[in-house]
């Protein structure tokens, strides 16, 4: 098993859980890939992809990251996209310590662990995604899909 059960019963809330089967399936459809093609892209088996979509297996963090990355690359960079450090008004000191700035990845900050968001490094993917899903950079990139997922889980 890839995860300990404590991750799913975290006191931090349901919105920190990995991607669910409906979101996985929705992303695959947005990417216009068959299950077999998705398995090849993710470097996994067809049965694994089918298990994710049926909800028989939890979607691991590395697969979630790759799904967001692929969807972002399919969408392409907006012409008016500003880097995260401008949107968030980061200080020069924060920028210099942030990997998003170091690697000039201001529109991919959500993809990189260790970014300095809310004044501190975000080293844990699940916690980072909780922060990212409320951030303007992420919501401009992915729209409200991820935000709907948080709302749905918060009610449940």
N, C-alpha and C positions, 0 to 999 in steps of 0.2 A: 504494500500500500504506500502511496506517495506522501500522504499527509497523516499527521496524528489527529485523532478526533477532537482534541482540544481546540484546534484551529476553527472548527465549525461551530463550536459553542463558546466562542470568544465573548468576553464581557464588552468588547468594543463595538459589537453590533453586527447585524446581518450584512450590512452593506460592504463589509470587509471580506466576505467570502469570495472565492474565485467565480469566474464566469459560469453561469448556469447553462443547462442544455438548450433552453429556448434562445438565449443570446448567441450561443455557439452556432446553432442552426441558422439563425438570422444572419449572422456575419458570413457564414459560408455561402448563403444565397446571395447576399450583396456582392460577394466576390465572384459570383457566377461560376462556382466550381462544383463538380460532382463530389460525392463523398470520396471516391477513389482519388480524384485530383487533389482534394484537400489533404488526404492521407499522405500523398507524395510530397506536397508542399511542406507539411509539418514533420516529415520524416518519421511517420508512424504507420501503423497498419490500418487497413480499411475497417476491420472489426473494432479497432479503438475509436475511430471517428464515429462509427455507428453507435458504440457504447456511450460516447459523449452526448450524442443527439437523443438517445433514448433515456438518458439520465441514469444509466447503470453505473457509470464512472463519473467522478468529479473531474472537471477540466483543470489540469495542473497549471500552475502559475506560468511556466515557460510556454505552454500552449496559448494561454490567454494573452501573454505579451506578444507572441508572434501573430496572433489573430488581429490585435489592434494595429500592429505594425503593417501587416499586409493591407488592411483596410485603409490605413492612412496613405500608403504608397499608391493604392488604386485610385484614391480620391485626388491625389496630387496636391501640391502646395498652392495655396491661394496667393494670388498676385499681390494682395494687400496685407499678407501675413507679416506681423511684427514678431520679433523674438520675445520669448517669455520675460526676459529681464526688463524689457521696455514696458510690457503690459503690466508687470508686477511692480515696477519702479524699484528694482533692486539697487542697493548701494554698490559702489565700486568694490568695496570689501567683500560683499556677498557674491558679486559676479566672479571675482577672482578665485573664490573658493568653490565655485559651482562647476560641475562637469558639463552642464549644458552650455555654459559660456565658454569653457575651455575648448570644447569640441565644436563650437559654433552650431549647436543643435537646438536653437531656441524654439523651433516648432516641434521638436521631438523630445522635449524635456520630460514628458510623461513616460517615455520609454526608458529613460536612464535612471538607474538607482543612484542615490547619493546626491541628487539635486538639492539645492537649498531652497526650500519652500516654507513659508510661514516662519522664516528666520532660523531654521535648523535643517541639517541634512536628513533626507528621507531615505533611509537604508532598508526598510522593510517594504516589500512590494505591496502587501495588502494594505498597510497603513498609508503608503504613498498613493495608492489608487483611491483611497477615501478622500485624500486631499485633492488629487487631480480631478476627480469627478465633479468637484465643486469649483474648479478653476476655469477661468475664461479661455485659456489656451486649449484645454482639453475639450470644452464644450463647443468651441468654434470648430475644432477639428472633427469631432464625432457627432455633433448635434445633440439631441436629447435622448438618444437610445440608452446611453449609460445612465443618464439621470432618471429615466423611467424605471430602470431596474432597481435603483436605490429606493425610490418611492414605493415600489411594489413590495420590496423586501421589508421596508420599515413598517408597513402596515401589517404584514403577515406575522 
